[in-house]
Amino acid sequence: MFFGLEWYWWMLLLVLLVISVPLKIGFLTWWNKRRQEKKKEKYGKWGDEE
């Protein structure tokens, strides 16, 4: 097959890709939300300082 890999390796790679994309999107949204909360917390705690 392609690049010397059997069909089941391509299926495995495809499954891993399909699973990893939503997990990555979920992690990035969580990370951004967490970062914004920390920034608000820092701003509220110290007043005008950034």
C-alpha positions in Angstrom: 0.0 0.0 0.0 1.1 3.6 0.5 4.6 4.1 1.9 4.9 0.4 2.6 2.2 0.4 5.3 -0.7 -2.1 5.4 -4.3 -0.9 5.3 -4.8 -1.5 9.1 -2.0 0.9 10.0 -3.7 3.6 7.9 -7.0 2.8 9.7 -5.3 3.1 13.1 -3.7 6.4 12.1 -7.0 7.7 10.9 -8.8 6.7 14.1 -6.1 8.4 16.2 -6.4 11.6 14.2 -10.2 11.6 14.5 -9.9 11.2 18.3 -7.1 13.7 18.8 -8.6 16.6 17.0 -11.7 17.1 19.3 -9.5 16.5 22.3 -7.0 19.1 21.2 -9.8 21.6 20.5 -11.3 20.9 24.0 -8.0 21.3 25.7 -7.3 24.6 23.9 -10.6 26.1 24.9 -10.1 25.0 28.5 -6.6 26.4 28.5 -7.8 29.8 27.2 -10.6 29.9 29.7 -8.2 29.1 32.5 -5.7 31.7 31.4 -8.4 34.4 31.2 -9.6 33.5 34.7 -6.0 33.8 36.1 -5.6 37.1 34.3 -8.8 38.5 35.9 -7.8 37.2 39.2 -4.4 38.9 39.0 -6.0 42.1 37.8 -8.7 42.1 40.6 -6.1 41.3 43.3 -3.6 44.0 42.5 -5.7 46.7 41.1 -4.4 48.6 38.1 -1.2 46.5 37.8 -0.9 44.1 34.9 
